[in-house]
Amino acid sequence: MTPEQRVAWEAEVRSLYHDGMVRIVVTPTWAKLIDFETTLPSAVEELILRREERQRG
C-alpha cells in the first residue's frame, strides 16, 4: 500500500466510527523465529501431551 493509499484507507475507516478511534503502534524490541516444521512451540507440545494422557485414561 502506498503512503497515499494508506491515508485514503485510514480516512475511509475513520468515517465508519462516529465516536472516534485511535491507532495503536507496537514497535517490537526483539523478535524470535519459530520454525514449525522442525520445532513445535512448548505450549503446543504440552497440549498434545495432555490430549494423549486424556485418551489413555
C-alpha positions in Angstrom: 0.0 0.0 0.0 1.4 3.4 -1.0 1.5 6.2 1.6 -1.3 8.0 -0.4 -3.4 4.8 -0.4 -2.8 4.4 3.4 -4.0 7.9 4.1 -7.2 7.4 2.0 -7.8 4.0 3.6 -7.4 5.4 7.1 -9.8 8.3 6.3 -12.4 5.8 5.0 -12.1 3.6 8.1 -12.3 6.6 10.4 -15.5 7.7 8.7 -17.2 4.5 9.8 -16.8 5.3 13.5 -18.8 8.4 14.7 -17.4 8.4 18.2 -13.8 8.3 17.1 -11.0 5.8 17.1 -7.3 5.6 17.9 -4.3 3.9 16.2 -2.0 1.9 18.4 1.5 1.3 17.1 3.6 -1.5 18.5 7.3 -1.4 18.0 8.9 -4.7 19.0 12.3 -4.6 20.8 13.1 -8.2 19.8 11.7 -11.0 17.6 12.0 -14.7 17.6 11.5 -17.0 14.6 9.8 -20.3 15.4 10.3 -23.0 12.8 7.1 -25.0 13.0 8.4 -27.6 10.6 11.2 -28.7 12.9 10.1 -27.5 16.3 6.7 -27.2 18.0 6.2 -24.4 20.5 6.3 -25.7 24.1 2.6 -24.7 24.6 1.5 -26.8 21.7 3.7 -29.7 22.9 2.1 -29.5 26.3 -1.4 -29.5 24.8 -0.6 -32.6 22.7 0.8 -34.4 25.8 -2.4 -33.6 27.8 -4.6 -34.8 25.0 -2.7 -38.1 24.8 -3.0 -38.5 28.6 -6.7 -38.0 28.4 -7.1 -40.5 25.6 -5.1 -43.1 27.6 -7.4 -42.6 30.6 
